[in-house]
Amino acid sequence: MVTGTSDATHRSASLALLVLVALLAGCASGPSSRPRPAQDHAGSASLATGNSADVAFRAIGLVGTPYRTAGADPGVGFDCSGFVQYVYRDAAGLQLPRNTQSQHALKIPVSRRYLRTGDLVFFNTSGRGVSHVGIYVGEGRFVHAPNHGGRVRLDHLDDGYWSKRYLGARRIIQP
């Protein structure tokens, strides 16, 4: 390591490496041709066989897409749960529930210290419980569709706003 290298430069280089790894993993495997249900007969989540790097790469690729209430398509825009549903369907061939509360009810909870690429991260932004979701992409960062007038963006879990509102995570794809 070069002396004097800033933490921001190191994080940027690490994120670039993560994106490169995701890109290479995406070249090695493609999504299945048909979406698979993410729920078993009991209504709880089942693990997918998709690639979590594909999910992260697809999520990062949608940064800049406009926010749209009830949006679930990149041509129109996304709300938070529509963004998550679209990314999982497109990148992993999984059909997730459409709303944030149902996505949060999926049965594989994950401690924050064990987050992995592709995990769903949940927040209380309304003061009334689970109200926001994003996709964890590594190095403490997640991609999400934040709010009216905003665009899909990459944020850090340790940012003051998000850190105070973090509720937990769910694993959809087994790494």
C-alpha positions as CSV (number, residue, x, y, z in Angstrom):
1,M,0.0,0.0,0.0
2,V,1.3,3.5,-0.9
3,T,1.8,5.7,2.1
4,G,-0.6,8.7,2.2
5,T,-3.4,6.9,0.3
6,S,-6.7,8.2,1.6
7,D,-9.5,6.0,2.9
8,A,-11.8,7.4,0.2
9,T,-9.3,6.4,-2.5
10,H,-8.9,2.9,-1.0
11,R,-12.7,2.5,-0.8
12,S,-13.2,3.7,-4.4
13,A,-10.5,1.2,-5.6
14,S,-12.2,-1.5,-3.6
15,L,-15.6,-0.7,-5.0
16,A,-14.2,-0.6,-8.5
17,L,-12.7,-4.1,-7.9
18,L,-16.1,-5.3,-6.6
19,V,-17.8,-4.0,-9.8
20,L,-15.1,-5.7,-11.9
21,V,-15.6,-9.0,-10.1
22,A,-19.4,-8.7,-10.5
23,L,-18.9,-8.0,-14.2
24,L,-16.7,-11.0,-14.7
25,A,-19.1,-13.3,-12.7
26,G,-21.9,-11.9,-14.9
27,C,-20.0,-13.0,-18.0
28,A,-19.6,-16.5,-16.6
29,S,-23.3,-17.1,-15.9
30,G,-26.6,-15.7,-17.1
31,P,-30.0,-15.6,-15.5
32,S,-32.4,-18.4,-16.1
33,S,-34.9,-18.0,-18.9
34,R,-37.9,-18.2,-16.6
35,P,-38.5,-16.5,-13.2
36,R,-38.7,-18.9,-10.3
37,P,-40.9,-18.3,-7.4
38,A,-39.1,-17.1,-4.3
39,Q,-41.8,-18.5,-2.0
40,D,-42.4,-22.1,-1.0
41,H,-45.9,-23.6,-0.3
42,A,-45.8,-22.2,3.2
43,G,-45.3,-18.7,1.9
44,S,-41.7,-18.3,3.1
45,A,-38.6,-17.7,1.1
46,S,-36.7,-20.4,-0.5
47,L,-33.0,-19.9,-1.5
48,A,-32.4,-19.3,-5.2
49,T,-29.7,-20.8,-7.4
50,G,-28.9,-17.4,-9.0
51,N,-25.7,-15.5,-8.6
52,S,-25.5,-12.7,-6.0
53,A,-22.8,-11.0,-8.0
54,D,-25.3,-10.8,-11.0
55,V,-27.8,-9.2,-8.7
56,A,-25.3,-6.6,-7.4
57,F,-24.0,-5.8,-10.9
58,R,-27.6,-5.3,-12.2
59,A,-28.5,-3.1,-9.2
60,I,-25.4,-0.9,-9.7
61,G,-26.2,-0.7,-13.5
62,L,-29.5,0.9,-12.7
63,V,-28.0,3.8,-10.7
64,G,-29.5,7.0,-12.1
65,T,-32.9,5.6,-13.0
66,P,-35.7,7.9,-11.8
67,Y,-37.9,7.2,-8.8
68,R,-41.5,6.5,-9.7
69,T,-44.3,5.7,-7.2
70,A,-45.4,2.1,-7.9
71,G,-42.7,1.9,-10.5
72,A,-41.1,-1.5,-11.3
73,D,-39.5,-1.0,-14.7
74,P,-36.3,0.9,-15.7
75,G,-38.2,2.5,-18.7
76,V,-40.6,4.2,-16.3
77,G,-38.7,4.3,-13.0
78,F,-38.8,2.5,-9.6
79,D,-40.0,2.7,-6.1
80,C,-37.8,0.8,-3.6
81,S,-39.7,-2.5,-3.6
82,G,-40.3,-2.4,-7.3
83,F,-36.5,-1.9,-7.8
84,V,-35.7,-4.9,-5.7
85,Q,-38.4,-7.0,-7.4
86,Y,-37.1,-6.1,-10.9
87,V,-33.4,-6.7,-10.1
88,Y,-34.1,-10.1,-8.7
89,R,-36.3,-11.1,-11.6
90,D,-33.9,-9.8,-14.2
91,A,-30.6,-10.9,-12.7
92,A,-31.5,-14.1,-10.9
93,G,-34.8,-15.2,-12.4
94,L,-36.6,-14.9,-9.1
95,Q,-40.1,-13.5,-8.5
96,L,-40.1,-11.7,-5.2
97,P,-43.1,-10.2,-3.5
98,R,-44.0,-6.7,-4.6
99,N,-44.1,-4.7,-1.4
100,T,-41.5,-4.0,1.2
101,Q,-43.3,-5.6,4.1
102,S,-43.7,-8.9,2.2
103,Q,-40.1,-8.8,1.1
104,H,-39.1,-8.3,4.8
105,A,-41.2,-11.3,5.8
106,L,-38.9,-13.6,3.7
107,K,-37.5,-16.1,6.2
108,I,-33.7,-15.9,6.0
109,P,-32.7,-13.1,8.4
110,V,-29.1,-11.9,8.4
111,S,-27.1,-10.1,11.0
112,R,-25.6,-6.8,9.8
113,R,-22.1,-8.1,10.6
114,Y,-22.7,-11.0,8.2
115,L,-24.1,-9.1,5.2
116,R,-23.2,-10.4,1.8
117,T,-23.6,-9.1,-1.7
118,G,-27.2,-9.4,-2.8
119,D,-28.8,-9.4,0.6
120,L,-31.9,-7.1,1.1
121,V,-31.5,-4.4,3.6
122,F,-34.5,-2.8,5.3
123,F,-35.1,0.5,7.0
124,N,-37.8,2.4,8.9
125,T,-38.1,5.7,7.1
126,S,-41.7,6.5,8.0
127,G,-41.6,5.9,11.8
128,R,-44.1,3.1,11.4
129,G,-41.9,0.0,10.9
130,V,-40.5,-1.5,7.7
131,S,-40.9,1.1,4.9
132,H,-37.8,1.0,2.7
133,V,-35.6,-1.7,1.1
134,G,-32.3,-1.8,-0.9
135,I,-29.8,-4.3,-2.2
136,Y,-26.5,-4.7,-0.4
137,V,-23.6,-4.6,-2.8
138,G,-20.6,-4.9,-0.5
139,E,-18.2,-2.7,1.4
140,G,-21.0,-1.3,3.6
141,R,-22.9,0.0,0.5
142,F,-26.4,-0.6,-0.9
143,V,-28.3,0.4,-4.0
144,H,-31.9,1.7,-3.6
145,A,-34.6,3.9,-5.1
146,P,-34.7,6.5,-2.4
147,N,-37.7,8.9,-2.7
148,H,-39.9,11.2,-4.8
149,G,-37.8,13.3,-7.2
150,G,-34.8,11.1,-6.6
151,R,-33.0,8.5,-8.6
152,V,-31.7,5.0,-7.9
153,R,-28.4,5.5,-6.0
154,L,-25.6,3.9,-4.1
155,D,-25.5,4.8,-0.4
156,H,-23.5,3.7,2.7
157,L,-25.2,1.9,5.6
158,D,-23.1,3.9,8.0
159,D,-24.4,7.3,6.7
160,G,-26.1,9.0,9.6
161,Y,-29.6,8.9,8.1
162,W,-29.5,5.2,7.1
163,S,-27.6,4.0,10.1
164,K,-30.3,5.3,12.5
165,R,-33.1,3.7,10.4
166,Y,-31.6,0.3,9.7
167,L,-33.9,-2.6,10.7
168,G,-32.3,-5.7,9.4
169,A,-31.5,-7.8,6.3
170,R,-32.8,-10.9,4.5
171,R,-30.8,-13.3,2.3
172,I,-32.4,-14.4,-0.9
173,I,-29.5,-16.0,-2.7
174,Q,-27.1,-18.4,-1.0
175,P,-23.6,-17.3,-1.9
